[in-house]
Amino acid sequence: MSNTSRRGFASMDARKQKEIASKGGRAAHMKGTAHEFTSAEARRAGRKGGEARGRANRERDVEGKPSLMT
């Protein structure tokens, strides 16, 4: 075992994380506090992510660094 902590959410196996996160999501929806994206919000978020990714690619190309996406 490495020197990393075995405590906390990040140290759990993926199946256990998904189970806990799913319970939280269901509880938030039942309580009425969960955020649901409108199609316009989702479109804006996707555009913003695409612009950031494109900007990072252009900056990398100018600096002559190899691509992380192979």
Backbone torsions as a table, in degrees:
resi	resn	phi	psi	omega
1	MET	NA	140.4	-179.6
2	SER	-77.2	-179.8	-178.9
3	ASN	-82.3	4.6	-179.3
4	THR	-76.6	153.8	-179.1
5	SER	-69.8	144.7	177.0
6	ARG	-99.8	17.9	-179.2
7	ARG	-104.7	153.4	171.7
8	GLY	94.1	169.0	-175.3
9	PHE	-61.0	-43.7	-175.5
10	ALA	-66.2	-24.1	-178.2
11	SER	-86.0	-7.6	-179.8
12	MET	-76.2	156.9	175.4
13	ASP	-70.4	157.7	-172.7
14	ALA	-59.1	-37.3	-179.0
15	ARG	-63.4	-42.6	179.6
16	LYS	-67.4	-41.1	177.0
17	GLN	-58.7	-45.9	-178.0
18	LYS	-63.4	-39.9	179.3
19	GLU	-61.9	-46.8	-179.1
20	ILE	-67.0	-45.1	-179.7
21	ALA	-62.3	-38.1	179.4
22	SER	-63.8	-41.9	177.8
23	LYS	-61.5	-41.4	178.8
24	GLY	-64.6	-40.6	179.0
25	GLY	-65.1	-43.6	178.8
26	ARG	-63.7	-41.3	-179.7
27	ALA	-63.9	-41.5	179.8
28	ALA	-63.4	-40.3	178.8
29	HIS	-67.2	-40.5	179.2
30	MET	-64.6	-36.4	-179.6
31	LYS	-76.7	-21.6	-179.6
32	GLY	88.7	15.5	-178.5
33	THR	-105.8	0.3	-179.3
34	ALA	-74.7	141.8	177.8
35	HIS	-87.2	132.2	175.0
36	GLU	-119.5	122.1	-178.5
37	PHE	-71.4	137.4	168.9
38	THR	-79.8	165.4	179.7
39	SER	-62.5	-33.1	179.4
40	ALA	-68.0	-42.2	178.4
41	GLU	-64.0	-42.5	179.5
42	ALA	-63.2	-41.3	179.0
43	ARG	-62.3	-45.2	178.2
44	ARG	-60.7	-44.6	-179.0
45	ALA	-63.4	-42.4	178.4
46	GLY	-64.0	-40.8	178.7
47	ARG	-64.5	-43.4	-179.7
48	LYS	-61.3	-44.1	178.4
49	GLY	-64.3	-41.6	178.7
50	GLY	-64.5	-38.9	178.0
51	GLU	-65.4	-41.9	180.0
52	ALA	-64.5	-42.3	-180.0
53	ARG	-64.7	-42.9	179.0
54	GLY	-64.2	-39.6	178.2
55	ARG	-62.9	-43.3	179.9
56	ALA	-63.6	-39.8	178.5
57	ASN	-64.1	-43.5	-179.9
58	ARG	-64.4	-41.7	179.5
59	GLU	-64.3	-40.7	179.3
60	ARG	-64.2	-42.5	-179.1
61	ASP	-63.3	-38.8	179.2
62	VAL	-65.9	-38.2	-179.5
63	GLU	-79.4	-11.2	178.4
64	GLY	76.7	20.1	178.7
65	LYS	-82.1	151.3	178.4
66	PRO	-70.2	153.5	-180.0
67	SER	-70.7	143.2	173.7
68	LEU	-82.3	-20.5	-179.0
69	MET	-97.1	105.5	-179.1
70	THR	-109.7	NA	NA
